[in-house]
Amino acid sequence: MSQEPSLPEPSILTFDTPEAAADACADRILDSLNQTRRDRGQAAIALSGGSTPRLMFQTMAQRSFHWREI
């Protein structure tokens, strides 16, 4: 019987402003995409719609990021 890998404990981060939260989320997502792309040659992401993630999406769009392998 194989055992599934353990997942890291979840953590809750708090930020002083929505902009700071959007920056931190964008950094984390883009760093993860870059690492996965380096490891596997490509990466995929599914993003929600609506107005809740809008500030984060705007932040991500302003970053210098190569989306070709995503």
N, C-alpha and C positions, 0 to 999 in steps of 0.2 A: 504494500500500500504506500503510495507516494504522499508526501506531506506538502501542502501548499506553503509557499514562502510567507513568512510573517510580514505584515505591513507595519510601517512606522506608526507610532502613536499619533493621533490627530492633535493639532494644536490650534488654539484660537489666537489670532493676532488682532490687536486694536490699533487704530490710527487716529490722529487728531482731526484730520480732514478727509473728505471724500477724495480729494486729489492725491493725498498721500497713500490712501488705500489703493487707488487706481494705479499709481506708480509702482507700488509694491507687487500688486497682482500682475501687471504687465511684465515687470522684471522677472518674476518667477515663471510665468508662462513662456516667455521668450527664451529664458535660460534653459528651461526644460526642452523646448523644441530644438534649440541648438545642440544640446547634448544628445538627444535622440537622433538627430540628423547626422551628427558625427559618428555615432555608434552604429547606425543602421543604413545610412545613406539617404534616408528620407524620414519624414515624420508626418503625423496626421493629428488634427485637432477638430473637435466638434464644439461649436460655440452656440450659445443660446441667443435668442433675439430679444426684442423688447427694449424698454428704456433702462432697465436696471444696470446692465453692463456697458451702457453707452460711453460713459467717461473712460472706462478702461479701454474700450475699443479705440476711442479717439487717441488715447495715450499711446497705444500700440501702433497705430497708424502713423504717428509722428516720429517713431523710432526708426533708425536706420536698421533695417532687417531684410534679409534675402528670403523671400517667400517661395522661391522656385521649387524647392524640394518639400514643401509643406502641402 
